[in-house]
Amino acid sequence: MKKLIIVESPHKAKTIQKYLGGEATVMASKGHVCDLPQRSLGIDVENGFKPQYIVTPDKEATIKQLKSAVEKYDTVYLATDPDREGEAISWHLKNTLGVKGDKVRIEFNEISPKAVRNAMENPREINMALVDSQQARRVLDRLVGYKISPILSRKLRPGLSAGRVQSAALKMIVDREKEIRAFTPEEYWTINAILLKDGVKRLKSNLVTASLVEEDGKKIKVRSADEAGIITALMKLMTYRADEVKKGVAIVKPQPPFTTSTMQQEASHKLNMTAERTSRVAQALYEGVDIEGEGQHSLITYIRTDSVRVSPDFQRIALGFIKDNYGWEFAPKTPNVYKSGANAQDAHEAIRPIDLRRTPKSLEGRMDRDAFRLYKLIYERFLASQMTAAQYNTMRVHIKGVHDTHTLGFTVTGRSEKFKGYTVIYSETDDSDESKLKPMPNIDEGDGLSLEDVTSEQKFTKPPARYNDATLVKALEENGIGRPSTYASILTILSKREYTSRQQKAIVPTQLGESVSEYMEKNFPDIMNLSFTARMEGALDKIADGGEQWQQLISAFYPRLLRFIDRAYHQSSETLPDDQSDVVCEKCGAKMVIKHGRYGPFLACPNYPKCKNIKHLDETVGKCPKCGGDVRKRVSKNGKTFYGCANYPNCDFISWDPPAPYFCPDCGGVMKVVKKEDKTYYVCTERGCRHKELVKDKT
């Protein structure tokens, strides 16, 4: 029997084809094949909000190819990703291609020969509850974007757009920035006593640093240099004794395996990867990466998940692996079980390796660097999560200083390793707990101590930190904004719309972003309300579970949206103020201002209508590879950004990407500038040419 499997991704198709060989033919739809039309609302609001789907223009050739293939095979399986989007893609494929039969949908949490073959033996019908949830999300997003974006463009600035989830995320970023601006730092001082146990030689290793925590038995906060001076003077008159010594054992449990959000957070902290980059690399690890000497293989399970659950079968495999490779003492008697978050759908396992025998050490130097680094992070986090807890000996000493009726309390703590537990995984990496260890002070209760020195330091309270990729993803998840599949895209969209920018790793709202957020909050409070947005996400989850009809959700939301839209249309314009430039108008001598038109920003004379002088506002981004002139960033009449030589029409160089200053030395093609993390590369754009070079820092 001839079998055809249709997936979304060509990479996924290649991996599965390698695993199955001649058992089946695997083809890719290359993502969604149907969507709402771009130039119209595409939703029949008068008849149950019925979506008007069309085959997207760029997929017509793919559909033709797939239709031809479907007619030739006895059995067709739709193996798109195991989530709402994947279910909707399968539904569109079945309807558009005319796939016969009901049980044509197969799904698997990992791309392995066993998982794929098992799925083929157990096909199911398309889950319309999941499809309806995706339809509801798409219709909601279209209504918000299509109805509100024109108002933003009319009231504030041409070309602006709004998004249902992105707007709420923007509000979080703007609110944090306002907190920072409104913050008034408060002065405080830290004071330490450098002490030596009586009868002990005065060696640096014997000195104990104790922190001031109490005055006359009450917690103390020193708020000025004068207070600090009085206390340090008093300390020099005191006698010191250890009046309490507490010893114990701290049990530190491993963290759960990764979800999408925690993976993005850790990749930001440990690997300096953006959420978008992490998503792309994780997708490759799931679909299949090229391993030197073996070809393409999938290494991890499905990467869009909010669950920390692990299948019992794989937990047993993990415990056996731990016992064999680390020892029985590192394997718990019963598998570790972790609780997923309150908003978790728990549809898929946590992110984990497919095969524990594929250790990071066995793959080092045999695959893409970023893919290896992220795989190592995922592998070690999972294996550690299945191990026993680490144990530490702890010690806390309370030291009392006394002079007349005055007392001051100081504390010193220590921590030493008793049992490595799960930290054995990280013993040779930066994740080692060695940095958390402190020498155990050689002090017993009742010991007298002498003051050797006093240190004090002025400090100021700090405002909340700006969001970065890790903290924003965490905040989105905690507030129920978005879902695992959307966290990275939310950050990307805000950046592309120029509502946010980056200062190193921090995400900062632009002036435009703040203006849009304030306007949206004033005129569309529901869209900007975090609780409302979270409730909408919860309602979409109920639809996915079959507990609610998607049209009911839209019917309740749409009339309220229309009322806000009507009110916003009839309010006065709130156009953003013009920015002054340093360019002098050659006709009247005034400094020109930056205005914003349909095709982007431009320079205009402020004395309009007396002076009607205008100029293009083009940003110089580099040198032309053809003539050496300046290359400028420009905007076409249809709103697309392109890069052209300033010497036009004498030089006709043009590019859709920021160009390198010279042509490819291998094929003579145009090279573009590509930035990855903190590095810049020149990459050839010609198909089939793989020339790539690192741009070295000229400083």
KAZIFEN-V533480 format. One record per residue. N is the residue number from 1. RES is the residue in one small letter. SS is DSSP state (@ for helix, = for strand, . for the rest). PHI is phi as a letter, one per 40 degrees, with the letter a starting at -180 (none if undefined). Layout:
# KAZIFEN-V533480
n->N res->RES ss->SS phi->PHI
n->N res->RES ss->SS phi->PHI
This chain:
# KAZIFEN-V533480
n->1 res->m ss->. phi->none
n->2 res->k ss->. phi->c
n->3 res->k ss->= phi->b
n->4 res->l ss->= phi->b
n->5 res->i ss->= phi->b
n->6 res->i ss->= phi->b
n->7 res->v ss->= phi->b
n->8 res->e ss->. phi->c
n->9 res->s ss->. phi->c
n->10 res->p ss->@ phi->d
n->11 res->h ss->@ phi->c
n->12 res->k ss->@ phi->c
n->13 res->a ss->@ phi->c
n->14 res->k ss->@ phi->c
n->15 res->t ss->@ phi->c
n->16 res->i ss->@ phi->c
n->17 res->q ss->@ phi->c
n->18 res->k ss->@ phi->c
n->19 res->y ss->@ phi->c
n->20 res->l ss->@ phi->c
n->21 res->g ss->@ phi->g
n->22 res->g ss->@ phi->c
n->23 res->e ss->@ phi->c
n->24 res->a ss->. phi->a
n->25 res->t ss->= phi->b
n->26 res->v ss->= phi->b
n->27 res->m ss->= phi->b
n->28 res->a ss->= phi->b
n->29 res->s ss->. phi->c
n->30 res->k ss->. phi->g
n->31 res->g ss->. phi->g
n->32 res->h ss->. phi->c
n->33 res->v ss->. phi->b
n->34 res->c ss->= phi->b
n->35 res->d ss->= phi->a
n->36 res->l ss->= phi->c
n->37 res->p ss->. phi->c
n->38 res->q ss->. phi->c
n->39 res->r ss->. phi->b
n->40 res->s ss->. phi->a
n->41 res->l ss->. phi->d
n->42 res->g ss->. phi->g
n->43 res->i ss->= phi->b
n->44 res->d ss->= phi->c
n->45 res->v ss->. phi->c
n->46 res->e ss->. phi->c
n->47 res->n ss->. phi->b
n->48 res->g ss->. phi->g
n->49 res->f ss->. phi->f
n->50 res->k ss->= phi->c
n->51 res->p ss->= phi->c
n->52 res->q ss->. phi->b
n->53 res->y ss->= phi->c
n->54 res->i ss->= phi->b
n->55 res->v ss->= phi->c
n->56 res->t ss->. phi->c
n->57 res->p ss->@ phi->d
n->58 res->d ss->@ phi->c
n->59 res->k ss->@ phi->b
n->60 res->e ss->@ phi->c
n->61 res->a ss->@ phi->c
n->62 res->t ss->@ phi->c
n->63 res->i ss->@ phi->c
n->64 res->k ss->@ phi->c
n->65 res->q ss->@ phi->c
n->66 res->l ss->@ phi->c
n->67 res->k ss->@ phi->d
n->68 res->s ss->@ phi->c
n->69 res->a ss->@ phi->c
n->70 res->v ss->@ phi->d
n->71 res->e ss->. phi->c
n->72 res->k ss->. phi->c
n->73 res->y ss->. phi->b
n->74 res->d ss->. phi->c
n->75 res->t ss->= phi->b
n->76 res->v ss->= phi->b
n->77 res->y ss->= phi->b
n->78 res->l ss->= phi->b
n->79 res->a ss->. phi->b
n->80 res->t ss->. phi->c
n->81 res->d ss->. phi->d
n->82 res->p ss->. phi->c
n->83 res->d ss->. phi->a
n->84 res->r ss->@ phi->c
n->85 res->e ss->@ phi->c
n->86 res->g ss->@ phi->c
n->87 res->e ss->@ phi->c
n->88 res->a ss->@ phi->c
n->89 res->i ss->@ phi->c
n->90 res->s ss->@ phi->c
n->91 res->w ss->@ phi->c
n->92 res->h ss->@ phi->c
n->93 res->l ss->@ phi->c
n->94 res->k ss->@ phi->d
n->95 res->n ss->@ phi->c
n->96 res->t ss->@ phi->c
n->97 res->l ss->@ phi->c
n->98 res->g ss->. phi->g
n->99 res->v ss->. phi->c
n->100 res->k ss->. phi->c
n->101 res->g ss->. phi->g
n->102 res->d ss->. phi->c
n->103 res->k ss->. phi->c
n->104 res->v ss->. phi->b
n->105 res->r ss->= phi->c
n->106 res->i ss->. phi->b
n->107 res->e ss->. phi->a
n->108 res->f ss->. phi->a
n->109 res->n ss->. phi->c
n->110 res->e ss->. phi->a
n->111 res->i ss->. phi->c
n->112 res->s ss->. phi->b
n->113 res->p ss->@ phi->d
n->114 res->k ss->@ phi->c
n->115 res->a ss->@ phi->c
n->116 res->v ss->@ phi->c
n->117 res->r ss->@ phi->c
n->118 res->n ss->@ phi->c
n->119 res->a ss->@ phi->c
n->120 res->m ss->@ phi->c
n->121 res->e ss->@ phi->c
n->122 res->n ss->. phi->b
n->123 res->p ss->. phi->c
n->124 res->r ss->= phi->b
n->125 res->e ss->. phi->c
n->126 res->i ss->. phi->c
n->127 res->n ss->. phi->c
n->128 res->m ss->@ phi->c
n->129 res->a ss->@ phi->c
n->130 res->l ss->@ phi->c
n->131 res->v ss->@ phi->c
n->132 res->d ss->@ phi->c
n->133 res->s ss->@ phi->c
n->134 res->q ss->@ phi->c
n->135 res->q ss->@ phi->c
n->136 res->a ss->@ phi->c
n->137 res->r ss->@ phi->c
n->138 res->r ss->@ phi->c
n->139 res->v ss->@ phi->c
n->140 res->l ss->@ phi->d
n->141 res->d ss->@ phi->c
n->142 res->r ss->@ phi->c
n->143 res->l ss->@ phi->c
n->144 res->v ss->@ phi->c
n->145 res->g ss->@ phi->c
n->146 res->y ss->@ phi->c
n->147 res->k ss->@ phi->c
n->148 res->i ss->@ phi->c
n->149 res->s ss->@ phi->d
n->150 res->p ss->@ phi->c
n->151 res->i ss->@ phi->c
n->152 res->l ss->@ phi->d
n->153 res->s ss->@ phi->c
n->154 res->r ss->@ phi->c
n->155 res->k ss->@ phi->c
n->156 res->l ss->. phi->b
n->157 res->r ss->. phi->a
n->158 res->p ss->. phi->d
n->159 res->g ss->. phi->g
n->160 res->l ss->. phi->c
n->161 res->s ss->. phi->a
n->162 res->a ss->. phi->b
n->163 res->g ss->. phi->b
n->164 res->r ss->@ phi->c
n->165 res->v ss->@ phi->c
n->166 res->q ss->@ phi->c
n->167 res->s ss->@ phi->c
n->168 res->a ss->@ phi->c
n->169 res->a ss->@ phi->c
n->170 res->l ss->@ phi->c
n->171 res->k ss->@ phi->d
n->172 res->m ss->@ phi->d
n->173 res->i ss->@ phi->c
n->174 res->v ss->@ phi->c
n->175 res->d ss->@ phi->c
n->176 res->r ss->@ phi->c
n->177 res->e ss->@ phi->c
n->178 res->k ss->@ phi->c
n->179 res->e ss->@ phi->d
n->180 res->i ss->@ phi->c
n->181 res->r ss->@ phi->c
n->182 res->a ss->@ phi->c
n->183 res->f ss->. phi->c
n->184 res->t ss->. phi->b
n->185 res->p ss->. phi->c
n->186 res->e ss->. phi->b
n->187 res->e ss->= phi->c
n->188 res->y ss->= phi->a
n->189 res->w ss->= phi->b
n->190 res->t ss->= phi->b
n->191 res->i ss->= phi->b
n->192 res->n ss->= phi->b
n->193 res->a ss->= phi->b
n->194 res->i ss->= phi->c
n->195 res->l ss->= phi->b
n->196 res->l ss->= phi->b
n->197 res->k ss->= phi->c
n->198 res->d ss->. phi->d
n->199 res->g ss->. phi->g
n->200 res->v ss->. phi->b
n->201 res->k ss->. phi->c
n->202 res->r ss->. phi->c
n->203 res->l ss->. phi->b
n->204 res->k ss->@ phi->d
n->205 res->s ss->@ phi->c
n->206 res->n ss->@ phi->c
n->207 res->l ss->. phi->c
n->208 res->v ss->= phi->b
n->209 res->t ss->= phi->b
n->210 res->a ss->= phi->b
n->211 res->s ss->= phi->c
n->212 res->l ss->= phi->c
n->213 res->v ss->= phi->b
n->214 res->e ss->= phi->a
n->215 res->e ss->= phi->b
n->216 res->d ss->. phi->f
n->217 res->g ss->. phi->g
n->218 res->k ss->= phi->b
n->219 res->k ss->= phi->d
n->220 res->i ss->. phi->b
n->221 res->k ss->. phi->b
n->222 res->v ss->= phi->c
n->223 res->r ss->. phi->b
n->224 res->s ss->. phi->a
n->225 res->a ss->@ phi->c
n->226 res->d ss->@ phi->c
n->227 res->e ss->@ phi->c
n->228 res->a ss->@ phi->c
n->229 res->g ss->@ phi->c
n->230 res->i ss->@ phi->c
n->231 res->i ss->@ phi->c
n->232 res->t ss->@ phi->c
n->233 res->a ss->@ phi->c
n->234 res->l ss->@ phi->c
n->235 res->m ss->@ phi->d
n->236 res->k ss->. phi->c
n->237 res->l ss->. phi->c
n->238 res->m ss->. phi->c
n->239 res->t ss->= phi->b
n->240 res->y ss->= phi->b
n->241 res->r ss->= phi->a
n->242 res->a ss->= phi->c
n->243 res->d ss->= phi->b
n->244 res->e ss->= phi->a
n->245 res->v ss->= phi->b
n->246 res->k ss->= phi->b
n->247 res->k ss->= phi->b
n->248 res->g ss->= phi->a
n->249 res->v ss->= phi->b
n->250 res->a ss->= phi->c
n->251 res->i ss->= phi->b
n->252 res->v ss->= phi->b
n->253 res->k ss->. phi->c
n->254 res->p ss->. phi->c
n->255 res->q ss->. phi->c
n->256 res->p ss->. phi->c
n->257 res->p ss->. phi->c
n->258 res->f ss->= phi->c
n->259 res->t ss->. phi->b
n->260 res->t ss->@ phi->d
n->261 res->s ss->@ phi->c
n->262 res->t ss->@ phi->c
n->263 res->m ss->@ phi->c
n->264 res->q ss->@ phi->c
n->265 res->q ss->@ phi->c
n->266 res->e ss->@ phi->c
n->267 res->a ss->@ phi->c
n->268 res->s ss->@ phi->c
n->269 res->h ss->@ phi->c
n->270 res->k ss->@ phi->c
n->271 res->l ss->@ phi->b
n->272 res->n ss->. phi->g
n->273 res->m ss->. phi->c
n->274 res->t ss->. phi->c
n->275 res->a ss->@ phi->c
n->276 res->e ss->@ phi->c
n->277 res->r ss->@ phi->c
n->278 res->t ss->@ phi->d
n->279 res->s ss->@ phi->c
n->280 res->r ss->@ phi->c
n->281 res->v ss->@ phi->c
n->282 res->a ss->@ phi->c
n->283 res->q ss->@ phi->c
n->284 res->a ss->@ phi->c
n->285 res->l ss->@ phi->c
n->286 res->y ss->@ phi->c
n->287 res->e ss->@ phi->c
n->288 res->g ss->. phi->h
n->289 res->v ss->= phi->b
n->290 res->d ss->= phi->c
n->291 res->i ss->= phi->b
n->292 res->e ss->. phi->d
n->293 res->g ss->. phi->g
n->294 res->e ss->. phi->b
n->295 res->g ss->= phi->g
n->296 res->q ss->= phi->c
n->297 res->h ss->= phi->a
n->298 res->s ss->. phi->c
n->299 res->l ss->. phi->b
n->300 res->i ss->= phi->b
n->301 res->t ss->. phi->c
n->302 res->y ss->. phi->d
n->303 res->i ss->. phi->b
n->304 res->r ss->. phi->b
n->305 res->t ss->. phi->a
n->306 res->d ss->. phi->b
n->307 res->s ss->. phi->b
n->308 res->v ss->. phi->b
n->309 res->r ss->. phi->c
n->310 res->v ss->. phi->b
n->311 res->s ss->. phi->c
n->312 res->p ss->@ phi->d
n->313 res->d ss->@ phi->c
n->314 res->f ss->@ phi->c
n->315 res->q ss->@ phi->c
n->316 res->r ss->@ phi->c
n->317 res->i ss->@ phi->c
n->318 res->a ss->@ phi->c
n->319 res->l ss->@ phi->c
n->320 res->g ss->@ phi->c
n->321 res->f ss->@ phi->c
n->322 res->i ss->@ phi->c
n->323 res->k ss->@ phi->c
n->324 res->d ss->@ phi->c
n->325 res->n ss->@ phi->b
n->326 res->y ss->. phi->b
n->327 res->g ss->. phi->h
n->328 res->w ss->@ phi->d
n->329 res->e ss->@ phi->c
n->330 res->f ss->@ phi->c
n->331 res->a ss->= phi->b
n->332 res->p ss->. phi->c
n->333 res->k ss->. phi->c
n->334 res->t ss->. phi->b
n->335 res->p ss->. phi->d
n->336 res->n ss->. phi->c
n->337 res->v ss->. phi->b
n->338 res->y ss->. phi->b
n->339 res->k ss->. phi->c
n->340 res->s ss->. phi->c
n->341 res->g ss->. phi->c
n->342 res->a ss->. phi->c
n->343 res->n ss->. phi->c
n->344 res->a ss->. phi->c
n->345 res->q ss->. phi->c
n->346 res->d ss->. phi->f
n->347 res->a ss->. phi->c
n->348 res->h ss->. phi->b
n->349 res->e ss->. phi->c
n->350 res->a ss->. phi->c
n->351 res->i ss->= phi->c
n->352 res->r ss->. phi->a
n->353 res->p ss->= phi->c
n->354 res->i ss->. phi->c
n->355 res->d ss->. phi->b
n->356 res->l ss->. phi->c
n->357 res->r ss->. phi->c
n->358 res->r ss->. phi->c
n->359 res->t ss->. phi->c
n->360 res->p ss->@ phi->d
n->361 res->k ss->@ phi->c
n->362 res->s ss->@ phi->c
n->363 res->l ss->@ phi->b
n->364 res->e ss->. phi->c
n->365 res->g ss->. phi->g
n->366 res->r ss->. phi->b
n->367 res->m ss->. phi->a
n->368 res->d ss->. phi->d
n->369 res->r ss->@ phi->c
n->370 res->d ss->@ phi->c
n->371 res->a ss->@ phi->c
n->372 res->f ss->@ phi->c
n->373 res->r ss->@ phi->c
n->374 res->l ss->@ phi->c
n->375 res->y ss->@ phi->c
n->376 res->k ss->@ phi->c
n->377 res->l ss->@ phi->c
n->378 res->i ss->@ phi->c
n->379 res->y ss->@ phi->c
n->380 res->e ss->@ phi->c
n->381 res->r ss->@ phi->c
n->382 res->f ss->@ phi->c
n->383 res->l ss->@ phi->c
n->384 res->a ss->@ phi->c
n->385 res->s ss->@ phi->c
n->386 res->q ss->. phi->c
n->387 res->m ss->= phi->b
n->388 res->t ss->. phi->c
n->389 res->a ss->. phi->c
n->390 res->a ss->= phi->c
n->391 res->q ss->= phi->b
n->392 res->y ss->= phi->b
n->393 res->n ss->= phi->c
n->394 res->t ss->= phi->b
n->395 res->m ss->= phi->a
n->396 res->r ss->= phi->b
n->397 res->v ss->= phi->b
n->398 res->h ss->= phi->b
n->399 res->i ss->= phi->b
n->400 res->k ss->= phi->b
n->401 res->g ss->= phi->b
n->402 res->v ss->= phi->b
n->403 res->h ss->= phi->a
n->404 res->d ss->. phi->f
n->405 res->t ss->. phi->c
n->406 res->h ss->= phi->c
n->407 res->t ss->= phi->b
n->408 res->l ss->= phi->b
n->409 res->g ss->= phi->b
n->410 res->f ss->= phi->b
n->411 res->t ss->= phi->b
n->412 res->v ss->= phi->b
n->413 res->t ss->= phi->b
n->414 res->g ss->= phi->a
n->415 res->r ss->= phi->a
n->416 res->s ss->= phi->b
n->417 res->e ss->= phi->c
n->418 res->k ss->= phi->b
n->419 res->f ss->= phi->a
n->420 res->k ss->. phi->c
n->421 res->g ss->@ phi->f
n->422 res->y ss->@ phi->c
n->423 res->t ss->@ phi->c
n->424 res->v ss->@ phi->d
n->425 res->i ss->@ phi->c
n->426 res->y ss->@ phi->b
n->427 res->s ss->. phi->d
n->428 res->e ss->. phi->b
n->429 res->t ss->. phi->b
n->430 res->d ss->. phi->c
n->431 res->d ss->. phi->c
n->432 res->s ss->. phi->c
n->433 res->d ss->@ phi->c
n->434 res->e ss->@ phi->d
n->435 res->s ss->@ phi->c
n->436 res->k ss->@ phi->c
n->437 res->l ss->. phi->c
n->438 res->k ss->= phi->b
n->439 res->p ss->. phi->d
n->440 res->m ss->. phi->c
n->441 res->p ss->. phi->c
n->442 res->n ss->. phi->c
n->443 res->i ss->. phi->b
n->444 res->d ss->. phi->b
n->445 res->e ss->. phi->c
n->446 res->g ss->. phi->g
n->447 res->d ss->. phi->c
n->448 res->g ss->= phi->c
n->449 res->l ss->= phi->b
n->450 res->s ss->= phi->b
n->451 res->l ss->= phi->c
n->452 res->e ss->= phi->c
n->453 res->d ss->= phi->a
n->454 res->v ss->= phi->b
n->455 res->t ss->= phi->b
n->456 res->s ss->= phi->b
n->457 res->e ss->= phi->a
n->458 res->q ss->= phi->c
n->459 res->k ss->= phi->b
n->460 res->f ss->= phi->b
n->461 res->t ss->. phi->c
n->462 res->k ss->. phi->b
n->463 res->p ss->. phi->c
n->464 res->p ss->. phi->d
n->465 res->a ss->. phi->c
n->466 res->r ss->. phi->c
n->467 res->y ss->. phi->c
n->468 res->n ss->. phi->b
n->469 res->d ss->@ phi->d
n->470 res->a ss->@ phi->c
n->471 res->t ss->@ phi->c
n->472 res->l ss->@ phi->c
n->473 res->v ss->@ phi->c
n->474 res->k ss->@ phi->c
n->475 res->a ss->@ phi->c
n->476 res->l ss->@ phi->d
n->477 res->e ss->@ phi->c
n->478 res->e ss->@ phi->c
n->479 res->n ss->. phi->c
n->480 res->g ss->. phi->g
n->481 res->i ss->. phi->c
n->482 res->g ss->. phi->g
n->483 res->r ss->. phi->a
n->484 res->p ss->. phi->d
n->485 res->s ss->. phi->c
n->486 res->t ss->. phi->b
n->487 res->y ss->@ phi->d
n->488 res->a ss->@ phi->c
n->489 res->s ss->@ phi->c
n->490 res->i ss->@ phi->c
n->491 res->l ss->@ phi->c
n->492 res->t ss->@ phi->c
n->493 res->i ss->@ phi->c
n->494 res->l ss->@ phi->c
n->495 res->s ss->@ phi->c
n->496 res->k ss->@ phi->c
n->497 res->r ss->. phi->c
n->498 res->e ss->. phi->g
n->499 res->y ss->. phi->c
n->500 res->t ss->= phi->b
n->501 res->s ss->= phi->b
n->502 res->r ss->= phi->b
n->503 res->q ss->= phi->b
n->504 res->q ss->. phi->f
n->505 res->k ss->. phi->c
n->506 res->a ss->= phi->c
n->507 res->i ss->= phi->c
n->508 res->v ss->= phi->b
n->509 res->p ss->= phi->c
n->510 res->t ss->. phi->c
n->511 res->q ss->@ phi->d
n->512 res->l ss->@ phi->c
n->513 res->g ss->@ phi->c
n->514 res->e ss->@ phi->c
n->515 res->s ss->@ phi->c
n->516 res->v ss->@ phi->c
n->517 res->s ss->@ phi->c
n->518 res->e ss->@ phi->c
n->519 res->y ss->@ phi->c
n->520 res->m ss->@ phi->c
n->521 res->e ss->@ phi->c
n->522 res->k ss->@ phi->c
n->523 res->n ss->@ phi->b
n->524 res->f ss->. phi->b
n->525 res->p ss->@ phi->c
n->526 res->d ss->@ phi->c
n->527 res->i ss->@ phi->c
n->528 res->m ss->@ phi->c
n->529 res->n ss->. phi->c
n->530 res->l ss->@ phi->c
n->531 res->s ss->@ phi->c
n->532 res->f ss->@ phi->c
n->533 res->t ss->@ phi->c
n->534 res->a ss->@ phi->c
n->535 res->r ss->@ phi->c
n->536 res->m ss->@ phi->c
n->537 res->e ss->@ phi->c
n->538 res->g ss->@ phi->c
n->539 res->a ss->@ phi->c
n->540 res->l ss->@ phi->c
n->541 res->d ss->@ phi->c
n->542 res->k ss->@ phi->c
n->543 res->i ss->@ phi->c
n->544 res->a ss->@ phi->c
n->545 res->d ss->. phi->c
n->546 res->g ss->. phi->g
n->547 res->g ss->. phi->c
n->548 res->e ss->. phi->a
n->549 res->q ss->. phi->c
n->550 res->w ss->@ phi->c
n->551 res->q ss->@ phi->c
n->552 res->q ss->@ phi->c
n->553 res->l ss->@ phi->c
n->554 res->i ss->@ phi->c
n->555 res->s ss->@ phi->c
n->556 res->a ss->@ phi->c
n->557 res->f ss->@ phi->c
n->558 res->y ss->@ phi->c
n->559 res->p ss->@ phi->d
n->560 res->r ss->@ phi->c
n->561 res->l ss->@ phi->c
n->562 res->l ss->@ phi->c
n->563 res->r ss->@ phi->c
n->564 res->f ss->@ phi->c
n->565 res->i ss->@ phi->c
n->566 res->d ss->@ phi->c
n->567 res->r ss->@ phi->c
n->568 res->a ss->@ phi->c
n->569 res->y ss->@ phi->c
n->570 res->h ss->. phi->c
n->571 res->q ss->. phi->c
n->572 res->s ss->. phi->c
n->573 res->s ss->. phi->c
n->574 res->e ss->. phi->b
n->575 res->t ss->. phi->d
n->576 res->l ss->. phi->c
n->577 res->p ss->. phi->c
n->578 res->d ss->. phi->c
n->579 res->d ss->= phi->c
n->580 res->q ss->= phi->c
n->581 res->s ss->= phi->b
n->582 res->d ss->= phi->c
n->583 res->v ss->= phi->c
n->584 res->v ss->= phi->c
n->585 res->c ss->. phi->c
n->586 res->e ss->. phi->c
n->587 res->k ss->. phi->c
n->588 res->c ss->. phi->b
n->589 res->g ss->. phi->g
n->590 res->a ss->. phi->c
n->591 res->k ss->= phi->c
n->592 res->m ss->= phi->c
n->593 res->v ss->= phi->b
n->594 res->i ss->= phi->c
n->595 res->k ss->= phi->b
n->596 res->h ss->= phi->b
n->597 res->g ss->= phi->b
n->598 res->r ss->. phi->c
n->599 res->y ss->. phi->b
n->600 res->g ss->= phi->h
n->601 res->p ss->= phi->c
n->602 res->f ss->= phi->a
n->603 res->l ss->= phi->c
n->604 res->a ss->= phi->b
n->605 res->c ss->. phi->c
n->606 res->p ss->. phi->c
n->607 res->n ss->. phi->c
n->608 res->y ss->. phi->d
n->609 res->p ss->. phi->c
n->610 res->k ss->. phi->c
n->611 res->c ss->. phi->b
n->612 res->k ss->. phi->b
n->613 res->n ss->. phi->c
n->614 res->i ss->= phi->b
n->615 res->k ss->= phi->a
n->616 res->h ss->= phi->c
n->617 res->l ss->. phi->b
n->618 res->d ss->. phi->b
n->619 res->e ss->= phi->c
n->620 res->t ss->= phi->c
n->621 res->v ss->= phi->b
n->622 res->g ss->= phi->i
n->623 res->k ss->= phi->b
n->624 res->c ss->. phi->c
n->625 res->p ss->. phi->c
n->626 res->k ss->. phi->c
n->627 res->c ss->. phi->b
n->628 res->g ss->. phi->g
n->629 res->g ss->. phi->c
n->630 res->d ss->= phi->c
n->631 res->v ss->= phi->b
n->632 res->r ss->= phi->b
n->633 res->k ss->= phi->c
n->634 res->r ss->= phi->b
n->635 res->v ss->= phi->b
n->636 res->s ss->. phi->c
n->637 res->k ss->. phi->c
n->638 res->n ss->. phi->c
n->639 res->g ss->. phi->g
n->640 res->k ss->. phi->c
n->641 res->t ss->= phi->c
n->642 res->f ss->= phi->a
n->643 res->y ss->= phi->b
n->644 res->g ss->= phi->b
n->645 res->c ss->= phi->c
n->646 res->a ss->. phi->c
n->647 res->n ss->. phi->c
n->648 res->y ss->. phi->c
n->649 res->p ss->. phi->c
n->650 res->n ss->. phi->c
n->651 res->c ss->. phi->b
n->652 res->d ss->. phi->b
n->653 res->f ss->. phi->c
n->654 res->i ss->= phi->a
n->655 res->s ss->= phi->a
n->656 res->w ss->. phi->c
n->657 res->d ss->. phi->b
n->658 res->p ss->. phi->d
n->659 res->p ss->= phi->c
n->660 res->a ss->. phi->c
n->661 res->p ss->. phi->c
n->662 res->y ss->. phi->a
n->663 res->f ss->. phi->c
n->664 res->c ss->. phi->c
n->665 res->p ss->. phi->c
n->666 res->d ss->. phi->c
n->667 res->c ss->. phi->b
n->668 res->g ss->. phi->g
n->669 res->g ss->. phi->c
n->670 res->v ss->. phi->c
n->671 res->m ss->= phi->b
n->672 res->k ss->= phi->b
n->673 res->v ss->= phi->c
n->674 res->v ss->= phi->b
n->675 res->k ss->= phi->b
n->676 res->k ss->= phi->b
n->677 res->e ss->. phi->f
n->678 res->d ss->. phi->b
n->679 res->k ss->= phi->b
n->680 res->t ss->= phi->b
n->681 res->y ss->= phi->b
n->682 res->y ss->= phi->b
n->683 res->v ss->= phi->b
n->684 res->c ss->= phi->c
n->685 res->t ss->. phi->c
n->686 res->e ss->. phi->c
n->687 res->r ss->. phi->c
n->688 res->g ss->. phi->g
n->689 res->c ss->. phi->c
n->690 res->r ss->. phi->b
n->691 res->h ss->. phi->c
n->692 res->k ss->= phi->a
n->693 res->e ss->= phi->a
n->694 res->l ss->= phi->c
n->695 res->v ss->. phi->c
n->696 res->k ss->. phi->c
n->697 res->d ss->. phi->c
n->698 res->k ss->. phi->c
n->699 res->t ss->. phi->c
